[in-house]
């Protein structure tokens, strides 16, 4: 299983964090975080596209390209790219270029976005929310398959054999579909045979099992093979499930919760107010950090246990990425959390999964 980190390059707008870094400092800190994630052996770092004042992540490919020049092995992905309001040609070109810079470490996670600011910003109608994504995903996949592209649709000018350059190192360039809780989205990804990235940011993860089963069933009926049947591939291809969670790691459970609750309550409280949700209490937060709930907040041992638990109840996952900065975490604490993830959490998860795999193999041999 791959273990990694996601970031929306958060900054604070709240009065409780007046010492929060400005934009230039935040990007500098982020690049140091990605560099450390690479050094401690984490597998992937994702930057999610947002167009809001508390996030400095409207151009993930640019940030990831800067990170590519400072890292050697870590995978670099969007988390997500809002395909519905993006031009698939430009998105492919940006990440193909990132793939060249990183020598084959780029990946795109595409989605419709958890916020809607980009639609009006780029001149799209929210009434076309689903058709925009479906059509643009079709074009993006066609571009991935063909240098010279013939295509026509409703929301973009037709392509009549134009070439899309540059071409990436990886063939095909990895593309995942990011989803929330809509069954149709799970089925669509399965029918297309595309790897899945599931955002589980609240509730109990086991509730997503029926949706993941729906994805796998749709993919199998369409003739697609699980990623586990393709041991020769370094990057995910085919039916494959990764999980995006919110969390934080510290030396003790109490320290992790005490450090993470204030910024978590600030940023999710602000978003919740926009959507009509009540404020988040400490008791609710603590309950969400429980062993069967969604937040990955705790010491290295409890985080490893929860990742293994989610792997079990969801029928096997290939990747877990953690959004460490749900609000504003001091840079030194974020760096320590990354070190703990790479040097303690990931080794524990890998060792346990390797042991189970070995036991299963011995069982079959017997």
VEXBA-289229 format. One record per residue (C-alpha): residue number from 1; z, x, y. Coordinates in Angstrom, 2 decimals, padded with zeros to 5 digits. Each point is the difference from the previous one (the first is absolute). Example, Ala and Ser with C-alpha at 12.3 -4.5 7.8 and 13.67 -1.06 7.14 Angstrom:
<atoms>
+------+---------+---------+---------+
: banu :      up :    east :   north :
+------+---------+---------+---------+
:    1 :  007.80 :  012.30 : -004.50 :
:    2 : -000.66 :  001.37 :  003.44 :
+------+---------+---------+---------+
</atoms>
This chain:
<atoms>
+------+---------+---------+---------+
: banu :      up :    east :   north :
+------+---------+---------+---------+
:    1 :  000.00 :  000.00 :  000.00 :
:    2 : -000.80 :  001.18 :  003.51 :
:    3 :  002.82 : -000.04 :  002.56 :
:    4 : -000.83 : -000.01 :  003.69 :
:    5 :  000.74 : -001.10 :  003.53 :
:    6 : -001.60 : -002.43 :  002.45 :
:    7 :  000.39 : -000.02 :  003.77 :
:    8 : -001.13 : -002.21 :  002.85 :
:    9 :  001.06 :  002.80 :  002.37 :
:   10 :  002.77 : -002.12 :  001.43 :
:   11 :  001.68 :  000.38 :  003.35 :
:   12 :  002.82 : -002.07 :  001.44 :
:   13 : -000.19 : -002.62 :  002.74 :
:   14 :  003.67 : -000.94 : -000.24 :
:   15 :  002.79 :  001.10 :  002.36 :
:   16 :  002.07 :  001.33 : -002.91 :
:   17 : -002.47 :  002.87 : -000.49 :
:   18 : -000.77 :  001.19 :  003.52 :
:   19 : -000.13 :  003.58 : -001.28 :
:   20 : -002.90 : -000.79 : -002.31 :
:   21 : -002.94 :  002.43 :  000.20 :
:   22 : -003.04 : -000.69 :  002.15 :
:   23 : -003.48 : -000.28 : -001.49 :
:   24 : -000.83 :  003.71 : -000.06 :
:   25 :  003.38 :  000.90 : -001.48 :
:   26 : -000.25 : -002.75 : -002.60 :
:   27 : -003.40 :  001.21 : -001.20 :
:   28 :  001.28 :  003.58 : -000.10 :
:   29 :  002.96 : -001.13 : -002.09 :
:   30 : -002.26 : -002.02 : -002.30 :
:   31 : -002.23 :  002.99 : -000.72 :
:   32 :  003.09 :  002.03 : -000.88 :
:   33 :  001.09 : -002.81 : -002.34 :
:   34 : -003.38 : -000.04 : -001.76 :
:   35 :  000.02 :  003.80 : -000.29 :
:   36 :  003.48 : -000.09 : -001.58 :
:   37 : -001.05 : -002.81 : -002.37 :
:   38 : -002.79 :  002.27 : -001.21 :
:   39 :  002.33 :  002.97 : -000.42 :
:   40 :  002.63 : -001.89 : -002.05 :
:   41 : -002.60 : -001.36 : -002.42 :
:   42 : -000.47 : -003.63 :  001.05 :
:   43 : -003.34 : -001.44 : -001.05 :
:   44 : -001.24 : -002.08 :  002.93 :
:   45 :  000.61 : -000.76 :  003.66 :
:   46 : -001.37 : -003.14 :  001.61 :
:   47 : -000.44 : -000.98 :  003.64 :
:   48 : -000.41 : -003.71 :  000.72 :
:   49 : -002.21 : -001.40 :  002.76 :
:   50 :  001.80 : -002.02 :  002.68 :
:   51 : -000.81 : -000.99 :  003.58 :
:   52 :  003.48 : -000.69 :  001.39 :
:   53 :  002.14 :  001.89 :  002.54 :
:   54 :  002.65 :  001.07 : -002.54 :
:   55 : -002.54 :  001.75 : -002.25 :
:   56 : -002.20 :  003.04 :  000.73 :
:   57 : -002.39 : -000.61 : -002.85 :
:   58 : -003.13 : -001.68 :  001.30 :
:   59 : -002.17 :  002.85 : -001.34 :
:   60 :  001.33 :  001.08 : -003.44 :
:   61 : -003.01 :  002.18 : -000.85 :
:   62 :  000.60 :  002.18 :  003.06 :
:   63 :  003.67 :  000.56 : -000.87 :
:   64 : -000.82 :  000.63 : -003.66 :
:   65 : -002.70 :  002.51 :  000.96 :
:   66 :  002.58 :  001.96 :  001.99 :
:   67 :  002.30 : -000.15 : -003.04 :
:   68 : -002.81 :  001.15 : -002.31 :
:   69 : -000.26 :  003.27 :  001.89 :
:   70 :  003.73 :  000.65 : -000.53 :
:   71 :  000.30 : -000.95 : -003.68 :
:   72 : -001.37 :  001.18 : -003.32 :
:   73 :  000.40 : -002.58 : -002.76 :
:   74 :  001.46 : -003.31 :  001.17 :
:   75 : -002.24 : -003.07 : -000.05 :
:   76 : -000.71 : -001.55 :  003.42 :
:   77 : -000.57 : -003.73 :  000.29 :
:   78 : -000.07 : -002.87 :  002.45 :
:   79 :  002.76 : -002.51 : -000.57 :
:   80 : -001.92 : -002.19 :  000.87 :
:   81 : -003.28 :  000.06 :  001.91 :
:   82 : -000.60 : -003.47 :  001.47 :
:   83 : -003.48 : -000.42 : -001.43 :
:   84 : -000.48 : -003.50 :  001.44 :
:   85 : -000.16 :  001.37 :  003.56 :
:   86 : -001.62 :  003.35 : -000.86 :
:   87 : -003.63 :  001.01 : -000.47 :
:   88 : -000.36 :  001.00 : -003.69 :
:   89 : -002.59 :  002.63 :  000.90 :
:   90 :  002.34 :  001.76 :  002.42 :
:   91 :  002.99 : -000.37 : -002.32 :
:   92 : -001.91 :  001.64 : -002.85 :
:   93 : -001.24 :  002.79 :  002.28 :
:   94 :  003.52 :  000.71 :  001.28 :
:   95 :  001.53 :  000.25 : -003.45 :
:   96 : -002.97 :  001.85 : -001.48 :
:   97 :  000.53 :  002.55 :  002.77 :
:   98 :  003.73 :  000.08 : -000.79 :
:   99 : -000.91 :  000.59 : -003.64 :
:  100 : -002.11 :  003.00 :  001.01 :
:  101 :  002.77 :  001.42 :  002.21 :
:  102 :  002.62 : -000.46 : -002.73 :
:  103 : -002.29 :  001.19 : -002.82 :
:  104 :  000.15 : -003.27 : -001.91 :
:  105 :  003.42 : -001.48 :  000.82 :
:  106 : -000.96 : -003.12 :  001.98 :
:  107 :  000.43 : -003.64 : -000.96 :
:  108 : -000.48 : -003.31 :  001.83 :
:  109 :  002.30 : -002.97 : -000.48 :
:  110 : -001.70 : -003.01 :  001.56 :
:  111 :  001.62 : -003.30 :  000.91 :
:  112 : -000.07 : -002.91 :  002.40 :
:  113 :  003.07 :  001.24 :  001.85 :
:  114 :  003.53 : -001.34 :  000.34 :
:  115 : -000.48 : -000.39 :  003.77 :
:  116 : -002.87 : -001.64 :  001.87 :
:  117 : -000.32 :  002.06 :  003.22 :
:  118 : -003.13 :  001.83 : -001.15 :
:  119 : -002.05 : -003.19 : -000.31 :
:  120 : -000.04 : -000.90 :  003.71 :
:  121 : -000.01 :  003.69 :  000.95 :
:  122 : -003.32 :  000.55 : -001.76 :
:  123 : -001.50 : -003.41 :  000.64 :
:  124 :  000.48 : -001.79 : -003.34 :
:  125 :  001.01 : -003.60 : -000.65 :
:  126 :  003.15 : -000.62 : -002.06 :
:  127 : -001.72 : -003.03 : -001.52 :
:  128 : -002.20 :  002.51 : -001.83 :
:  129 :  003.07 :  001.80 : -001.39 :
:  130 : -001.04 : -000.11 : -003.66 :
:  131 : -003.79 :  000.04 :  000.30 :
:  132 :  000.17 :  003.10 :  002.23 :
:  133 :  001.92 :  001.90 : -002.64 :
:  134 : -002.12 : -001.15 : -002.94 :
:  135 : -003.28 :  000.85 :  001.68 :
:  136 :  001.13 :  003.35 :  001.35 :
:  137 :  001.51 :  001.04 : -003.31 :
:  138 : -003.33 : -000.76 : -001.65 :
:  139 : -001.77 :  002.23 :  002.53 :
:  140 :  002.56 :  002.79 : -000.29 :
:  141 : -000.43 :  000.11 : -003.77 :
:  142 : -003.78 : -000.01 :  000.38 :
:  143 :  000.22 :  002.96 :  002.38 :
:  144 :  002.23 :  001.81 : -002.48 :
:  145 : -002.61 : -000.48 : -002.72 :
:  146 : -003.14 :  000.73 :  002.03 :
:  147 : -000.93 :  002.49 :  002.68 :
:  148 : -002.91 : -002.19 :  001.12 :
:  149 :  001.28 : -003.52 :  000.50 :
:  150 : -001.77 : -003.37 : -000.06 :
:  151 :  002.35 : -002.83 :  000.89 :
:  152 :  000.24 : -003.14 :  002.11 :
:  153 :  002.87 : -002.31 :  000.91 :
:  154 :  001.43 : -002.36 :  002.60 :
:  155 :  002.37 :  002.22 :  001.99 :
:  156 : -002.00 :  003.19 :  000.46 :
:  157 : -003.58 :  001.09 :  000.65 :
:  158 : -002.02 :  000.55 : -003.17 :
:  159 : -000.67 :  003.43 : -001.47 :
:  160 : -003.58 :  000.57 : -001.13 :
:  161 :  000.11 :  003.32 : -001.78 :
:  162 :  001.90 :  002.06 :  002.56 :
:  163 :  001.92 :  002.99 : -001.29 :
:  164 :  003.78 :  000.21 :  000.31 :
:  165 :  001.24 :  003.57 :  000.44 :
:  166 :  001.89 :  002.14 : -000.77 :
:  167 :  000.63 : -000.52 : -003.69 :
:  168 :  003.50 :  000.84 : -001.27 :
:  169 :  001.10 :  002.66 : -002.47 :
:  170 :  001.28 : -002.70 : -002.37 :
:  171 : -002.56 : -002.22 : -001.64 :
:  172 :  000.98 : -002.75 :  000.24 :
:  173 :  002.29 :  000.22 :  003.01 :
:  174 :  003.23 : -001.76 : -001.13 :
:  175 :  000.46 : -003.47 :  001.49 :
:  176 :  003.03 : -002.21 : -000.65 :
:  177 :  000.55 : -003.59 :  001.09 :
:  178 :  003.28 : -000.64 :  001.79 :
:  179 :  001.50 : -003.43 : -000.66 :
:  180 :  003.11 : -002.03 :  000.83 :
:  181 :  000.68 : -003.15 : -001.97 :
:  182 : -003.28 : -001.94 : -000.05 :
:  183 : -001.26 : -000.71 : -003.56 :
:  184 : -003.63 : -000.06 :  001.15 :
:  185 :  000.30 :  003.58 :  001.27 :
:  186 :  001.36 :  001.21 : -003.37 :
:  187 : -002.82 : -001.73 : -001.88 :
:  188 : -002.68 :  001.38 :  002.33 :
:  189 :  001.19 :  003.57 : -000.51 :
:  190 :  000.10 : -000.53 : -003.76 :
:  191 : -003.52 : -001.43 : -000.15 :
:  192 : -001.28 :  002.98 :  001.97 :
:  193 :  001.92 :  002.44 : -002.22 :
:  194 :  001.66 :  001.62 :  003.01 :
:  195 :  003.45 :  001.64 : -000.01 :
:  196 :  002.69 : -002.09 :  001.64 :
:  197 :  002.69 :  000.82 :  002.57 :
:  198 :  002.69 : -002.70 :  000.08 :
:  199 :  002.34 : -000.23 :  002.98 :
:  200 :  003.46 : -001.07 : -001.18 :
:  201 :  002.23 :  000.06 :  003.07 :
:  202 :  002.49 : -002.73 : -000.86 :
:  203 :  001.38 : -002.18 : -002.77 :
:  204 :  000.04 :  001.01 : -003.64 :
:  205 : -002.91 :  002.14 : -001.27 :
:  206 : -000.12 : -001.74 : -003.40 :
:  207 : -001.38 : -003.09 :  001.76 :
:  208 : -003.26 :  001.90 :  000.51 :
:  209 : -000.54 :  000.41 : -003.74 :
:  210 : -002.00 : -003.27 : -000.39 :
:  211 : -002.33 :  001.08 :  002.83 :
:  212 : -000.47 :  003.46 : -001.51 :
:  213 : -000.67 : -001.58 : -003.40 :
:  214 : -002.56 : -002.23 :  001.72 :
:  215 : -001.68 :  003.12 :  001.40 :
:  216 : -000.09 :  001.70 : -003.38 :
:  217 : -001.29 : -003.10 : -001.78 :
:  218 : -002.78 : -000.49 :  002.56 :
:  219 : -001.00 :  003.64 : -000.31 :
:  220 :  000.01 : -000.05 : -003.78 :
:  221 : -002.16 : -003.14 : -000.09 :
:  222 : -002.44 :  001.71 :  002.35 :
:  223 : -000.21 :  002.95 : -002.39 :
:  224 :  001.98 :  002.54 :  001.99 :
:  225 :  002.23 :  002.55 : -001.71 :
:  226 :  003.55 :  000.95 :  000.94 :
:  227 :  000.44 :  003.27 :  001.84 :
:  228 :  002.12 :  001.24 : -002.91 :
:  229 : -003.14 : -000.02 : -002.16 :
:  230 : -001.57 :  002.64 :  002.26 :
:  231 :  002.04 :  003.20 : -000.46 :
:  232 : -002.81 :  002.15 :  001.37 :
:  233 :  000.32 : -001.38 :  003.54 :
:  234 :  002.22 :  001.75 :  002.54 :
:  235 : -000.03 : -003.01 :  002.32 :
:  236 :  000.42 : -003.66 : -000.98 :
:  237 : -003.10 : -001.79 : -001.23 :
:  238 : -000.04 : -003.49 : -001.45 :
:  239 :  002.93 : -002.36 : -000.55 :
:  240 :  003.03 :  001.73 :  001.43 :
:  241 :  003.09 : -001.19 :  001.91 :
:  242 :  001.92 :  001.82 :  002.71 :
:  243 :  002.99 : -001.36 :  001.92 :
:  244 :  000.82 :  000.38 :  003.70 :
:  245 :  003.70 : -000.47 :  000.77 :
:  246 :  002.36 :  000.49 :  002.92 :
:  247 :  002.87 :  002.42 : -000.47 :
:  248 :  002.00 :  003.07 :  000.82 :
:  249 :  001.73 :  002.77 : -001.98 :
:  250 :  003.15 :  001.90 :  000.88 :
:  251 :  002.64 :  001.99 : -001.88 :
:  252 :  002.09 : -003.12 : -000.64 :
:  253 : -000.71 : -003.72 : -000.18 :
:  254 :  002.32 : -000.70 :  002.92 :
:  255 : -001.62 :  002.64 :  002.18 :
:  256 : -003.47 : -001.35 : -000.75 :
:  257 :  001.01 : -003.57 :  000.84 :
:  258 :  001.92 :  000.99 :  003.15 :
:  259 : -002.91 :  002.11 :  001.28 :
:  260 : -002.72 : -002.49 : -000.83 :
:  261 :  001.50 : -003.37 :  000.92 :
:  262 : -000.04 :  000.31 :  003.84 :
:  263 : -003.70 :  000.91 :  000.36 :
:  264 : -000.96 : -002.36 : -002.82 :
:  265 :  001.79 : -002.89 :  001.70 :
:  266 : -001.58 :  000.91 :  003.33 :
:  267 : -003.62 :  000.10 : -001.02 :
:  268 :  000.06 : -002.74 : -002.63 :
:  269 :  002.13 : -002.13 :  002.29 :
:  270 : -002.61 :  000.35 :  002.74 :
:  271 : -002.82 : -000.91 : -002.36 :
:  272 :  002.06 : -002.83 : -001.47 :
:  273 :  000.63 : -001.46 :  003.45 :
:  274 : -003.75 : -000.16 :  000.57 :
:  275 : -000.39 : -001.90 : -003.26 :
:  276 :  002.99 : -002.29 :  000.33 :
:  277 :  002.33 :  001.79 : -002.44 :
:  278 :  003.74 :  000.38 :  000.65 :
:  279 :  001.53 :  003.43 :  000.73 :
:  280 :  000.86 :  002.22 : -002.96 :
:  281 :  003.74 :  000.38 : -000.67 :
:  282 :  001.57 :  003.04 : -001.62 :
:  283 :  001.02 : -002.16 : -002.97 :
:  284 : -003.61 : -001.10 : -000.53 :
:  285 : -001.17 :  003.58 :  000.31 :
:  286 :  002.56 :  001.24 : -002.52 :
:  287 : -001.03 : -002.74 : -002.44 :
:  288 : -003.64 :  001.05 :  000.37 :
:  289 :  001.01 :  003.54 : -001.00 :
:  290 :  001.40 : -001.24 : -003.33 :
:  291 : -001.31 :  001.34 : -003.32 :
:  292 : -002.52 : -002.82 : -000.56 :
:  293 : -001.05 : -000.62 :  003.61 :
:  294 : -002.84 :  001.44 :  002.02 :
:  295 :  001.50 :  002.56 :  002.41 :
:  296 :  000.10 :  003.56 : -001.37 :
:  297 :  003.07 :  001.15 :  001.90 :
:  298 :  002.53 :  002.27 : -001.67 :
:  299 :  000.73 :  003.42 : -001.48 :
:  300 : -002.62 :  001.80 : -002.12 :
:  301 :  001.38 : -001.30 : -003.31 :
:  302 :  000.00 : -003.65 :  001.05 :
:  303 : -003.49 :  000.28 :  001.50 :
:  304 : -001.35 :  001.54 : -003.21 :
:  305 :  001.67 : -002.76 : -002.04 :
:  306 : -001.54 : -002.69 :  002.19 :
:  307 : -003.49 :  001.51 : -000.22 :
:  308 :  000.31 :  000.10 : -003.79 :
:  309 :  001.28 : -003.59 :  000.04 :
:  310 : -003.01 : -001.18 :  002.03 :
:  311 : -002.34 :  001.89 : -002.31 :
:  312 :  001.52 : -001.88 : -002.93 :
:  313 :  000.08 : -003.53 :  001.45 :
:  314 : -003.50 :  000.28 :  001.48 :
:  315 : -001.58 :  001.17 : -003.24 :
:  316 : -000.72 :  003.56 :  001.09 :
:  317 : -000.92 :  001.38 :  003.42 :
:  318 : -001.87 :  003.16 :  000.90 :
:  319 :  001.54 :  000.68 :  003.40 :
:  320 :  003.00 : -000.78 :  002.17 :
:  321 : -000.19 :  000.68 :  003.72 :
:  322 :  002.97 : -000.49 :  002.31 :
:  323 : -000.14 : -000.90 :  003.68 :
:  324 :  002.86 :  002.24 :  001.12 :
:  325 : -000.03 : -000.90 :  003.68 :
:  326 :  000.40 : -003.77 :  000.14 :
:  327 :  001.18 :  000.69 :  003.55 :
:  328 :  001.06 :  003.23 :  001.60 :
:  329 :  001.67 :  002.53 : -002.30 :
:  330 :  000.90 :  003.36 :  001.56 :
:  331 : -002.55 :  002.61 : -001.00 :
:  332 :  002.51 :  002.28 : -001.74 :
:  333 :  001.21 : -002.90 : -002.16 :
:  334 : -003.56 : -001.00 : -000.85 :
:  335 : -000.72 :  003.59 : -001.01 :
:  336 :  003.08 :  000.07 : -002.23 :
:  337 : -001.07 : -003.29 : -001.61 :
:  338 : -003.43 :  001.47 : -000.74 :
:  339 :  001.63 :  003.07 : -001.54 :
:  340 :  002.17 : -002.21 : -002.22 :
:  341 : -002.98 : -002.07 : -001.08 :
:  342 : -002.00 :  003.05 : -000.96 :
:  343 :  002.67 :  002.18 : -001.57 :
:  344 :  002.25 : -002.60 : -001.65 :
:  345 : -001.45 : -003.52 : -000.19 :
:  346 : -003.52 :  000.86 : -001.16 :
:  347 :  001.14 :  002.47 : -002.71 :
:  348 :  002.45 : -002.55 : -001.40 :
:  349 : -002.66 : -002.72 : -000.16 :
:  350 : -002.59 :  002.30 : -001.55 :
:  351 :  002.43 :  001.35 : -002.59 :
:  352 :  001.07 : -003.47 : -001.11 :
:  353 : -003.56 : -001.31 : -000.21 :
:  354 : -001.13 :  003.09 : -001.92 :
:  355 :  002.87 : -000.48 : -002.44 :
:  356 : -000.91 : -003.64 : -000.56 :
:  357 : -003.65 :  000.91 : -000.46 :
:  358 :  000.94 :  002.65 : -002.57 :
:  359 :  002.24 : -002.44 : -001.86 :
:  360 : -002.80 : -002.58 : -000.03 :
:  361 : -002.41 :  002.58 : -001.36 :
:  362 :  002.41 :  001.00 : -002.77 :
:  363 :  000.47 : -003.66 : -000.84 :
:  364 : -003.73 : -000.50 : -000.41 :
:  365 : -000.30 :  003.15 : -002.10 :
:  366 :  002.73 : -001.22 : -002.31 :
+------+---------+---------+---------+
</atoms>
